[in-house]
Amino acid sequence: MGRLYFFGDLILVAAAISALALTAYFGFPNPVPVGLGSSVAVAAIVLAVLVFARSLSIRIASVVGFLLLSFCFFITVANWWHYQYFQVFFNYEFLPFARDSGDVLKALPAFSYKKEAAYTGITYLFLFVFYAGWFKWRELSPFRARIGAISLLLAGLGLLYWVDSVIADLRKANAFTLSPYYLHPVHAFMIPLDSKSADTLSDWSYFKKRNRVLAEQEYFPVGLDSKPYNILVITMESFRASFLGAYGQRKGLTPNFDRISQRGFLFRNFYANTNYTVKGENAIICGIFDHNAKISIAEYPGEKNLECMASALKAKGYETLYMHANYGRFYNRKYFMPQQGFRHLYFHADKPGVNRASDDNIGWGLADAEFFKLALDKVSQMEVPFYAHLLSISNHYPFDYDWPVDVPNSLEGVRDEERVYLAYENAIFYSDYALGVFWKEFESSQLFENTIVVITADHGVWSFAANEGLDETYKDEEFFRMPLFIYHPEFEGYREVDQVSSQVDLPVTLMNLVGAEFDAERFLGKDLFDRVEAPWAVLMKGGQISFREAGRLCLPVNTDCAGAYQSCWAGTSAADVSDFFGMSQCYEIDGDLLRGGKVMPVEGQNKFIDKAFGMVAYENRRVFENAEDSELVAPVHLSLRQLFKEVEKD
């Protein structure tokens, strides 16, 4: 009988490992040692709980077994679903995003892991049935059961300690992501995305010093003085420069932007600082680098240690307005934007009686043409001077919508790998059409004579023409290069600015244009019209950082990135992760990479990536610094209960 018990116990352990560890990586064993270690650790800890429950009673064991295994299965499959869209797992800090899951589902035509989820569920069911049946029949003393549970628990905790030691360097660099390479889905759900970075003020200061001004307003016409003009910032969703004729594209997708940009300032080497909309907005509005791998600072409750453009302009007497075609709860904008100085908010999807299935909506919200018409009406009625920030939405992944205009590409019979890119071109074409309709009305309004207009974009989408044959370096350039056009009422000419710049430079530039007062030392960005000593751009891609300056590009190697918005994770062996900052390559750039320029690898320039990670870590820490006692306070993410209470108040 003892031998039978022994073999039965082995089968139970094998079943637990099979269900919880060998299916965790999308139905298969994790191919990476650290990820497999995480999976086996989860299996050991879950089995420890099950064995301990059996030491109490068979009934308790059955209830605990059912609830615990159901929880593990649900979190595993939910994290696969999350990975399909965001290319990372989620943890408990992401729970408030559950309120937006209906919107995210629009971008998921189908769950990709149906079969894997099915046989993983069958494996979990087998584990539960065998566990319940075996321990109902098996004779086991409570003492021996608890000894076994403690042994399994210690084994699991030992493995978790090893996993944590492997990823410690990523945490220090503020570059840790919830990658399936590193973590079992349940393990990922339970751990925080905290960073343990050392004091990185020196890295922040390094980038600040590179923006030392050599010639003030060198790129701005002589004779134009700072005046309290209105400011209208239009952030176009996913509007990559690589699609625009003004930046070298010859397909004629953007005739309106190309025409509009002929009067004003066109910035040729302007980059997005991040791969997500809300983080790009925070760069444009507040001049800060938002979290790299973690959720946006906008999702955290309470006051932030920020000085944003809207607040500075509001102090100068400006009326301030933020407009978006989606819900105000999305990325917590309804609560975050007023904190940063926006007095008036408009979220179209929140308005009573809005029919999201109407012809006025495309994809994720109100169609751009209708949105811009509505925005022009609203700003025309505002007291002057005003600052308004508009965020469009029609050009949103997956782009495959019914457009109200004739678009250049038919998608009938197009293969999946080509379909997204061709649909992307169609979406760009429509957004440009909507911009043209808006500009025609704007030109004939009184605002044309007293309003500075900025047209830019939030980020790119990782989709490219099949016949381009681009390597990762060129793809990165297309992904991050954004248009930037500034219209000034007093300037009737055309001027190009080639100096490397990025979204964090916009607040300083616009506040200087209208003579607003602000603490320049708090802002890392430069004035786009100043010639500076060593202009730069730091580009974050969900765990990865690259660096751009005139004639040079540096980016990490041995990293894996995936998904439309590119979430990344570093090399997967302990040796690779410990040498994280050495995993980078710099290139010399000859010419414009959007116009046939070339890159050539060079050696020994790894300091840029190291310092960029440190700078971003310092920016993140400073946001949550208590100004009174200069001690960092841990940000607490908005819980679902808190969220519901806030909604009920409204």
N, C-alpha and C positions, 0 to 999 in steps of 0.2 A: 504493500500500500504506500509506503514511504517513497518508493521509486516512482509510482504513478503520480503522487503529489508533485514530486520534483519535476517530472516531464510536463505536467500540467502547468506548473508555475513558469517553466521556460516558454511554453506556448503563449501564455498570457503576456510575458515580457516581449516576445517576438511580435505578437499582435499589436501591442501598444506602440512599439517602435515602427512597425509597418504603417499603422494608421496615422500616427502623429509625426513621424520623422521622415519616412521614405516616400510620403506623398505630398510633403509640404511645399516643394518647389514645383508648383503647378502640376501636381499629380505624380511627380517623380522625385527621386532622391536628389538633394542639393549637390551639384558637382563640385562645389567649393568647400574645402575643409572647414573654414570658419562657419559657413552656413550650415553644413551638416552637423557640426558641433552644437550649434544653437538648436537645431531640430531634435537631436538626441537628448539635449538637456531638457527641452520642453516635454518630451515623451517621459523622461525619468521623473520629472516633478509631478506631472499629471498622474502617472502610475503610483507615485508615493501618496498622493492625496486619495486615490482610489483604495489603496491597501489600508491606509489609516482609517478611512470611512468604514471598511469592512471590520475593523477591530471594534467598532462601536456597536453596529448591528447590521443585519442583512437589509432591513428596510432603509436605514440611513444610507447604506452603501448603494442601493439601487437608485435612490433619489439623487444623491450626489453624483453618481456615475452618469445618469441621464443628463443632468443639468450641465456638468462640467464638459462632457463630450459634445453636447449640443453647442455650448459656447465656443469651444475650440473649432468645431466645424464651421459655425457661422462666421467667426472672425477670419478663419483661413480663406473661405470663399469670398467674403466681403473684401479682403485685402487683395485677392486676385482681381476682383472687379475694379478696385481702386487703382491697382497697378496698370490695368489695361488702358486707363485714361491718363493717369499722372506719372506712370513709370516709377513709382515708389509705393511702399506700403504706407498705411496710416497708423497713428497711435491714438491714445485717448485724447490728446490735445486737439485732434482734428474733428472731434464729435460735433461741434457746431456746424461744420460743413454739411452734416446730414440734412439740414434744412434746405440745402440747395441740390440735393441728389436728383430731384426731378429734372432740373435744368441740365445737369451733367449727362443724364441718360439720353438726352437728345443727340449727344455726340457719340453715343454708343449704339450703332445699328444692331449689334448682337453681342452677347457675352461670349468671349472667345474660348472659355474653358468649361464648356458644358459637359463634355465627356469626362474630363478630368475631375470635375466636381461630382459627377455621378458615381464614378467608381471609388473616389475618395469617401463619399458618403456611405457607400456599401461597406467599405473597409471599417469605417467608424462604427457602423451598425453591427458588424461582425464582432468588433472589439467589445461593444457593450453587451451583446448577447452572451458571448463567451465569458466575460467578466462576471455578469450576474449569475449565470448558470454554474460556473466553476466554483465561485465562492459560496454559493448556496449549498453545494454538495461537499466542498472541501472542509476538512476539519482543521481549524487553525486557531491557536490560542491568541488572545488579544496581545499578549506580551510579544510573541514572535512576530505578529503582524506589524506592531509598532516598530520593532527593531528593523524589519524589512523596509518599512516606510522611511525611517530615518536614513537608512543606508542609501536608498534610491534618491532621497532628497539631497543628501550630501554629494552624491555623484552628479546630480543635475546642477547644483550650485557651483561645484568645481568647474564644470564645463562652461557655465555662464561667466565665471570669473576669467577663464581663458579667453572667451569671446570678447569680453570687455577690454582685456589687455591688448588684444589685437587691434581694436578700433580706437584705442585711447588717443593715438596721434591724430586721427581724424577729428575727434572731439576738440582737441587742443587747437586745431586749425579752423574750427567752426565750419568744418566741411563734412561732417557726418550726415549721412542720409539713411533712411529706413529702406535699404536695398534688400531685395530677395537674395542677393549674393551673401549677405552677412547674417541674415536673421530669418528664423521661422516666423510666419505671419502672427502667431500668438505672442511670441517674444517681442516682435516689433510693436505690437499694440500696447504692451505693458511698460515700455521704457520711454523716458522723455528725450526730446531732441535738444538737450542742453549742450552747452559748450563749456570747456574748461580752459579757455585761453588765458594766457598770461597778459601782463600789461603790454599793450600794443600801441601806446601813444606814439612811440618813435616811428612806427610804420605809417600811422596816420599823418604825422608831421612830414615824413618823406614825400608823400604825394602832395601835401599842401605846399611844400617848398618848390616843387616842380612847377607850380602855377605862379611863380614870381613874375610880376609884370615887367616886361622889357619896354613896351610901348603902349601907353593907354590909348584905347579907341582907334588903333591903327586901321582897323577894317571898317570903321564907321565914318561916313562922310563928314567933312569939316563943315561947321555951321549949323548942324542939327543939335539942338539943345534938349536937355531932359525936360519934359513937360508931362503933366498928369493926363496922358492919353488913356482912353479905355484900353483894356487888354483882353483879347479873346484867344484862348488856347484851344485848338482843336486836335485832340489825340485820336488818330485813326487806328482802329483795331487791325493788328497784323499787317500793316501797310508797308511791306518791305521796300527799301530803296531799289533793290535789284529788279523789281517789276516796272519801275518808272522810267519813262523816256528821258527825263531830266538827268537821270543817273546812268544813262547808257543803254537802256533796254530799247530794242528796235521793233517790238511787236505792236506798238501803238495802243497799249492797254490803258494809258493814262493821259489822253489828250488834254483834259481839263487841268490837272495838276501841272503838266508841262507848260501850258499857257499861263496859268496863274503865277507860276514861279518866275516868269520873265520880268516881273516888276517887283523888286525887293532883293532880299539877301538869301542866297542858297548856300547851305553848308554841306560841303561834299563828303566830309569824313566825320559824320555824326553817328554815334552808336547808342543802342539801348544798353542800359546797365544790367538788365536782367531778362529773364525769359517768361515773366508773368505780368499780367496787366496791372494788378494792384501795386506790385513792387515798382513797376515802371512809373506809375502815377506818383508814388512817394518820392521817387527821384526827381520827377518834373516839378512837383509842387513844393517839396520840402528840401530838395537837394541832398538827400541821404541815400546811403546804400542800405536797403532793407535786408532782412535775413536772406542768407544764401540758400541753405537747405531747409530751414524751418518755415513754418507758416508766417505770413506777413505780420508785421507789428500792428497793422490795422485791426487784426483779430484779437488783440489783447485789450482788456478793459482798462479804464482809468486814464489819467493824464500821462502824456509822454513829454519827455524833455526835448521838445522840438521848437524850432523857430521857422515857420513855413511862410511861403510867399503870401498866401491869403491873409495871414495875420498881420504881416508888415504892411500890406496894401490897405487892409481894413483900418489900421492905425493912421494911415494917411488920408482917410476919408473915403475910401473906395467902398462901393457896394460889392459884395462877393456872391457868386452863384456857382454851384456845381450841378451839372446835368448828366444823367445817364439813362439809357433806354430800358434798363433792366430794373430789378428790385433794389431797394435801398439796403436790405439786409445782406445782399451779396457782398462778401468780404467786409461786412460790418461797416460799410460806407456811411450808413445812416447816422451812426454814432461817431465814427472817426473823423469825417469831414468837418463837422462843426467844431471839433476840438482844434482843428488846424486853421480855423479862421473863416470858413464858409458860412455866411449868414443865411443864405437861401439855398435850398436843396430841391431838386426835381428828379424824381425817379418815376419814369413813365409807367412801369408795370405796377406800381403801387397805387395808381390813381383809380378811384372807384369807377366801375363800369368799363374798364379796359378789357377788350376781347383779344386775348393773345392769339386766337386762331383767325383773326381778321386779315384782310388783304394788306393792311397797313403794317403788319408784322412780317419779318423775315428771320427765320432761324431763332436766335436767342432773344429777340425783342423788336421794338419799333424800327422799321426800315430806315436806313440812313437818310433818304430823301425827305421822309416825313419828319424825322428827328431834327434835321438841320432847319427845316421850315419852322418847326415849333420853336427851336432855339433862337432863331433870328427874331421871331415875334416877341419872345420873352426879353431878350437883351435890348430890343428897341424900346421897350417900355420901362427899362431900369433907369434909375437916377444915375447921372454921370458925375464923376468917373466910376466905371465898374471894372471888375475883373471876373470873367466867366470862364469856366473850364468845362469843355464838352468832351464826352467819350462816346465814340460811335460803336456800333456792335454788329452790323450786317456782315462784315468781312471776318466772321468767326468760324474757326474749325467746327465741323468738317466741310463747310463751304457748299455743300451739295443741296442747294435750295432752288425753288422756283422764282426766278428773277423777273421783275416787271419790265425789263428791257431786253433787247436782243443781245446775247452775250457771244463772245467769239468762239467758244468751244462747245461742240456737241459731245455729250458723255455717253451716248448710246453705244453699247457694245465695247466700251473702253475697259481695259483690265484694271483690277483694283489698285495695283501699284502706280498706275498712271492717272487714275481717276482723281485722286486727291489733288495732284498738282494742277491738272486742267480745271478742276472746280475752283481751286485757289485763284487761278487767272481770271475766271469768270467773276468771282467775288471782288477781286481788285478792280475789274472793269466797272462793276456796278457802283462800288464805293466812290470811284473817280467820277462817275456820272452824277451821283448825289452831290459830291463836292462842287461840281460844275454848276448844278442847279442853284445851290446855295450861294456860290460866288456871284452869279449873275444878279441875284436879288440883293446881295450885299453891296455890290458896286453901285447900284442905283439908290441906295439908302444913304441917309445922313451919316451913318456910322463909318462909311468909307473914308470920310474926311477927318475923323477924330479917334480912330481905333487901330491899335497895333494888333495884328493877327499872326498867330503862330500856328503852323500846320506841321504836325509831326506824327509819330506812331509810338505804340507801346512796346512792341516786340515783334519778332518774326515767328514763323511756323516752319518746322523742319520738314520741308517738302521741296523737291527739286526736279527739274526736267530730266527725263530718263536719258536723253541724248547728250546731256552736258558732260557726263562722266567726271564730275567733280570729286576731288578728294576732300578729306575732313577739313583741311585748312581753308579751302575756298568756300565750302559749305558754311563754316563758321562765320566767314565774312558776310555772306548773304544773309545768314540768320540774324546777325546783330546790326548790320548797317541799316540805319533808318533815314528817312527823309527829314530834313529840317528846313523850312522856309519861313522867313519873317517878313511880313509886310509892314512898312512904316509909311504913314500918310504923307510925310514930307519928302520921302525919297522916291523919285519917279524913274530912277535908273535900274540897273541890274548889276549885282556884284556877287561873285563867288568867294567863299572863304574855305580854304583847304586845310586849315589847322585842325588837328584831331580834337574831337570834343565828344561829349556824351550828355545824357539826360540830366545829370546832377549839375551841369553848367547853366541850365536854363533859369533857375530862380534868381541867381545873382545878375544875370544878363538883363532880365526883364525889370527887376527892381531898379537897376541902374538907369534903364531907359526912361523911367518915369520919375526918377529922383526920390525913391522911397528910402527911408532910413532903416538900416538893419546892421547887425553885428557881423561884419565880414569874416571875422576870425572863426565864427561857428560854422561857416560854410566851407566845404572842401572844394566846391566847384569854382570855376573862373568865369569872368565875363567873356563871352564868345567874341566880342569885338576887340578885346585886348590881345596883343601878341605876348605870349608868355614864354618862359625859359624852356620848358620841356613838356609840351602838352601831351596828355595821356587819356586813355579810357580803360576802365576795368570792367570786365564783362562777366556776369555771374550766370551760371547755367545749372541751377539746382544741385549744388555739391561740387561743381567744378568752377574754376575761375581762369580767365585768360586776360592777357594784357596787350594793349595796343598803343603804339606811339608812331610818330612819323618814321616810316621806313622799317618798322619792326613789329612783329607779332610774336607773342609767346603764349603757349597753351600747354596744359598738362598732357602727358602721354600715358599709356597703360590705364586709361580710364574708359569705362563703358557708359555711353549715353543712349537713351532711347526715348521714343515718343514724340508727338507733335511739338511739345514744348520743351523737350530735352531735359530730363532729370539724369543725373550722372552719379557714378560711384567710382572710387579709386581702385587700384590694383587689389587683387583679392587674396594674395598671400600675406602672411604676417610680415615677411621681409619687405614686400612692396609698400605696405601701408606705413611701416616704420621709416621708410625713406620717401615719404609723401612729397616733400618739397623738391626732391631731386628728380621727380617724375615729370619733367617738363622739357619742352623743346622750343627754341626761338628761331625765327626766320627773318631774313632780310627781305624786304618787299621792294620790287622794282615796278613802279607804275601803279595804276588803279586796278585792284583785283576784280572790280565789276566791269572793267573794260579791257580785259586781256592781260593784266599785270601778272608778274611771276613772283614766286617765292623761292628762297634758297636757304636751307638749314644752316645755322651757325652754332658754334659751341659756346658754353660758358656764360649764359645769361639767366640763370635760374633765380636770381635774387628777386626779380619782378613778381613772380608768382608767390613766393614766400611773403614778401611785403604786402602784396594785395590781400592775401588771406588775413594777415594781421590787421590791416587797415579796416577791412569789413568787420572783423570781430570787434574792433574798438568802436566803430560806428554803432553796432548793434548794442553794445554794453552801455554806451552813452545815452541812448534813447530812454533807458529805464533807470537812469541815475537820479537820485534824490538831490535836487539842487541845494537843499538846506544843509545836509550833513555830508554830502559827497560820497555816500555809501550806496552801493548798488542794491536795489530791491528786486527780488525775484518776481518777474511778471507771472501773473496767474491768468491762465486762459479762461475766457468766458465760458462758463458751464451752460449746459442746456437749461437747467433750472433758472439760472440768472437771465438767460436770454428770454425765456418765456415770461418772466416777471417784467422785463423791460418792454416786451411787446404788449403785455396787458396794460401797462401804464399808458401806452399810446392809444 
